[in-house]
Amino acid sequence: MQHPETHVGGAYSRELAPLAGHYPAMLLGAPWWFYDSTLGMRRYLDAVVETAGIYNTAGFNDDTRAFASIPSRHDVWRRVTCDWVAGLLTTGLVDEEDALEMVPELAYGLAKKPYRVEEEPVRSAR
């Protein structure tokens, strides 16, 4: 019997990531029930982004019912993704300009797209 994380991680990188890489309407959200750790987040980024790319993911979406834990979970995500992008930069897989664009997208920009959150609040004309 496979460990659930192995099975789901395999499905994400083997089956879902290529679909998201091909179909622009499909965005992958991270399965936090398996990846709720720093190493799990790195495994997700390594497995999925190579095939799907970052712009075919939904960034960090949190489904926790523990409201008080949301800021700390997002802080961990931001730190892990910054470290991951720094690794891409130091190995020469991305240049500094691309890395500087990727970091804010992974931190909050990608999560806005599936929910159609505006960059600036819409204000009524008075």
BELCOR-V841357 format. One record per residue. NEAR is the number of other ideal C-beta (glycine too) atoms within 12 Angstrom. Layout:
near
NEAR
NEAR
This chain:
near
5
10
10
14
22
17
16
25
29
20
21
33
27
18
21
29
31
21
21
28
23
15
14
13
11
21
28
36
27
40
28
26
16
23
32
25
18
21
18
26
34
26
27
40
37
24
32
38
35
23
23
33
25
38
23
29
38
32
36
36
26
26
17
17
8
12
11
9
16
18
15
16
26
23
17
26
36
26
21
31
37
26
22
34
31
20
20
27
21
14
12
11
18
22
15
16
10
18
26
18
19
31
29
20
28
37
26
22
24
32
27
21
24
21
15
9
17
10
11
7
7
9
7
5
4
3
